Amino acid sequence: MNLIQFNTREGGRAVALIEKDQALTVKDTHTVYELAQAAISARRTLRAEADSRGFGAAVDVAAIVADGRLLPPIDHPDPAHLYVTGTGLTHLGSAATRDSMHKSAAEAADAPMTDSMKMFRMGLEGGKPQNGEKGVQPEWFYKGNGHAVVAPGHAIPSPSFAEDAGEEPEIAGIYIVGPDGQPRRLGFAIANEFSDHVTERVNYLFLAHSKLRACSFGPELLVGDLSKDIAGTSRIVRDGETLWEKPFLSGEDNMSHTIANLEYHHFKYDLFRNPGDIHVHMFGTATLSFADNVTTKDGDVFEISAPAFGLPLKNAIAGVPEHELKIAPLY
């Protein structure tokens, strides 16, 4: 089953369960966060909690999309308690793009191998441990909190200081931390891990800066196991015409790490096991238009889709004016 959140025409919020091409509202439920907390309290699954509440009338998902009423498939009442993080160099082929971005700097230093390639090889050799063993830790980055999340169908803002505005089609794991400090996986969603690849290319130590951008995920939350072989499509549309299109692969068959290994190396930190927090953890990609020398501009629309995830994730780019930053002393 899949879940969506949306604004009602009356100004409220609702959750719908999508199954067999039918979307039914979950009665007396305004947020997936609320549904998850109740499921933990009752010691049952999300599906069992939804079933216990019952279902209302079918909803017109196409109308919700057309009206711009879709919401991210989960959010937090306090956006500061939603973490957006990710891992890179996790997919077979992902090192080629990153390595080419950093190659000139490495060659200038007469280095035989970039750090990106070293990290990728570490994943190939130790990212899929057997029998519950802990594998090598992946590259990791912080992207932002709930304030950085843009709803599906809405424009992703690109700051005035950005050198690039590029998509990254990924799968994200969605988690909630229970009152006992135990992370619980709610499911998975398509994500656009929007990044500044030109800034990163200057020096790989700028990776942290390049990732501090808005992003989007959803529209649907896939509640269930992730397929080991996911095939999707990433597309950029400009003025109604396809500017660039390419398939992308994900799932463990196409990765150098297991999902469990990526999860372990995120949640091993006490900081990320605070009760009530939401985590959106992106698993990486091997496909991006920047590698094909595509330069995006305001108004371009990113479309990322994969059949198991239902609705495609669509977001335009919108540049934002420069913010006049002045630090005010409080003394």
Residue pairs with C-beta under 8 A, 6 or more apart in sequence:
1 17
1 18
1 19
1 47
1 223
1 224
2 17
2 18
2 19
2 220
2 221
2 222
2 223
2 309
2 310
3 15
3 16
3 17
3 18
3 32
3 35
3 46
3 50
3 73
3 187
3 220
3 221
3 223
4 15
4 16
4 18
4 23
4 61
4 64
4 70
4 71
4 73
4 218
4 219
4 220
4 221
4 311
5 13
5 14
5 15
5 31
5 32
5 70
5 71
5 72
5 73
5 74
5 75
6 13
6 14
6 16
6 59
6 64
6 69
6 70
6 71
7 13
7 14
7 69
7 71
8 14
8 69
9 67
9 69
12 30
13 30
13 31
13 71
14 25
14 26
14 29
14 30
14 59
15 25
15 26
15 29
15 30
15 31
15 32
15 35
16 23
16 24
16 25
16 26
16 59
16 61
17 23
17 24
17 26
17 50
17 55
18 61
18 220
18 310
22 58
23 58
23 59
23 61
24 55
24 56
24 57
24 58
24 59
25 55
25 56
25 57
25 59
26 35
26 50
26 53
26 54
26 55
26 56
27 53
27 54
27 55
27 56
28 53
29 35
29 50
29 53
31 74
31 75
31 77
32 73
32 74
32 186
32 221
33 74
33 75
33 76
33 77
33 176
33 278
35 46
35 49
35 50
36 46
36 74
36 176
36 184
36 186
37 176
37 276
38 49
39 45
39 46
39 48
39 49
40 176
40 178
40 179
40 184
42 48
42 49
42 52
44 52
46 186
46 187
46 223
47 223
61 311
64 70
65 153
65 219
65 311
68 153
68 154
70 151
70 152
70 153
70 218
70 219
70 311
71 151
71 152
71 218
72 149
72 151
72 152
72 216
72 217
72 218
72 219
73 174
73 189
73 217
73 218
73 219
73 220
73 221
74 82
74 174
74 176
74 186
74 221
74 278
74 280
75 82
75 146
75 149
75 278
76 82
76 146
76 276
76 277
76 278
78 146
79 145
79 146
79 147
79 149
80 145
80 146
80 147
81 145
81 146
81 274
81 276
81 277
81 278
82 145
82 146
82 149
82 277
82 278
82 279
82 280
83 142
83 145
83 272
83 277
83 278
83 279
83 280
83 281
84 142
84 143
84 144
84 145
84 146
84 148
84 149
84 215
84 280
84 282
85 140
85 141
85 142
85 143
85 266
85 279
85 280
85 281
85 282
86 140
86 141
86 143
86 170
86 172
86 193
86 211
86 281
86 282
86 283
86 284
87 138
87 139
87 140
87 141
87 257
87 262
87 265
87 266
87 281
87 282
87 283
87 284
88 94
88 98
88 138
88 139
88 141
88 207
88 284
89 95
89 98
89 116
89 119
89 120
89 123
89 138
89 139
89 256
89 284
90 123
90 127
90 138
90 139
90 255
90 256
90 257
90 262
90 283
90 284
91 249
91 250
91 254
91 255
91 256
91 284
91 285
91 286
92 249
92 254
92 255
92 256
92 286
93 286
94 120
94 256
94 284
94 285
94 286
95 116
95 117
95 119
95 120
95 121
96 286
97 286
97 288
97 290
97 291
98 114
98 116
98 117
98 120
99 114
99 116
99 117
99 120
100 291
101 116
101 197
101 200
101 201
102 114
102 115
102 116
102 201
102 204
103 114
105 114
105 203
105 204
106 113
106 114
114 204
115 204
116 204
119 138
119 139
120 256
122 136
123 136
123 138
123 256
123 257
124 256
125 136
126 135
126 136
127 135
127 136
127 138
127 255
127 256
127 257
127 258
127 261
128 135
128 252
128 256
128 257
128 258
128 261
129 135
129 258
129 261
134 261
134 264
135 257
135 258
135 261
135 264
136 261
137 265
138 257
138 261
138 262
138 265
138 284
140 265
140 266
141 207
141 208
141 211
142 208
142 211
142 212
143 193
143 211
143 212
143 213
143 215
143 282
144 212
144 213
144 214
144 215
146 278
148 213
148 214
148 215
149 214
149 215
149 216
149 217
149 280
150 156
150 157
150 214
150 215
150 216
150 315
151 216
151 218
152 216
152 217
152 218
152 219
152 311
152 313
152 314
152 315
153 219
153 314
153 315
154 216
154 315
155 315
155 316
155 317
155 318
156 165
156 192
156 194
156 213
156 214
156 215
156 216
156 302
156 315
156 316
156 317
156 318
157 214
157 318
157 319
157 320
158 165
158 194
158 213
158 214
158 298
158 317
158 318
158 319
158 320
159 213
159 320
159 323
160 319
160 320
160 321
160 322
160 323
161 322
162 196
162 199
162 213
163 196
163 198
163 199
164 195
164 196
164 197
164 198
164 199
164 290
164 295
164 296
165 194
165 196
165 296
165 297
165 317
165 319
166 194
166 195
166 196
166 197
166 288
166 289
166 290
166 294
166 296
167 192
167 194
167 234
167 236
167 288
167 289
167 296
167 302
167 304
168 192
168 193
168 194
168 195
168 282
168 285
168 288
169 190
169 191
169 192
169 232
169 234
169 248
169 285
169 287
169 288
169 304
170 190
170 191
170 192
170 193
170 250
170 282
170 283
170 284
170 285
171 188
171 189
171 190
171 191
171 226
171 230
171 250
171 251
171 282
171 283
171 306
172 188
172 189
172 190
172 191
172 217
172 280
172 281
172 282
172 283
173 185
173 188
173 259
173 262
173 263
173 279
173 280
173 281
173 283
174 185
174 186
174 187
174 188
174 189
174 221
174 278
174 279
174 280
175 183
175 184
175 185
175 186
175 263
175 267
175 278
175 279
175 280
175 281
176 183
176 184
176 186
176 276
176 277
176 278
176 279
177 183
177 184
177 272
177 273
177 274
177 275
177 276
177 277
177 278
177 279
178 184
178 275
179 275
179 276
180 275
181 273
181 274
181 275
182 273
183 263
183 267
183 272
183 273
183 279
185 263
186 221
186 223
187 221
187 222
187 223
187 224
188 221
188 222
188 226
188 309
189 217
189 218
189 220
189 221
189 222
189 280
189 309
190 217
190 218
190 220
190 232
190 304
190 305
190 306
190 309
190 312
190 313
191 215
191 216
191 217
191 280
191 282
191 304
191 313
192 215
192 216
192 217
192 302
192 304
192 313
192 315
193 211
193 215
193 282
193 285
194 213
194 214
194 215
194 216
194 302
194 315
195 210
195 211
195 213
196 209
196 210
196 213
197 210
197 288
197 290
198 290
199 206
199 209
199 210
200 206
200 207
200 209
200 210
215 282
216 313
216 315
217 280
217 282
217 313
218 311
218 313
219 310
219 311
219 313
220 309
220 310
220 311
222 308
222 309
222 310
226 251
226 252
226 259
227 251
227 308
228 251
228 252
228 253
229 249
229 251
229 253
229 254
230 249
230 250
230 251
230 254
230 306
230 308
231 247
231 248
231 249
231 306
232 247
232 248
232 249
232 250
232 304
232 305
232 306
232 307
232 309
233 245
233 246
233 247
233 248
233 303
233 304
233 305
233 306
234 245
234 246
234 247
234 248
234 287
234 288
234 289
234 302
234 303
234 304
235 242
235 244
235 245
235 246
235 302
235 303
235 304
236 242
236 243
236 244
236 245
236 289
236 294
236 296
236 300
236 301
236 302
236 303
237 243
237 300
237 301
237 303
238 297
238 299
238 300
238 301
239 299
243 294
243 300
244 289
244 292
244 294
246 287
246 289
246 292
247 287
248 285
248 286
248 287
248 304
249 286
249 287
250 283
250 285
250 306
252 258
252 259
254 286
255 283
255 284
259 283
262 281
262 283
263 281
266 272
266 279
266 281
267 273
267 279
272 279
289 296
296 317
297 317
298 317
298 318
298 319
299 316
299 317
299 318
300 316
300 317
301 314
301 315
301 316
301 317
302 313
302 314
302 315
302 316
302 317
303 312
303 313
303 314
304 312
304 313
304 314
305 312
305 313
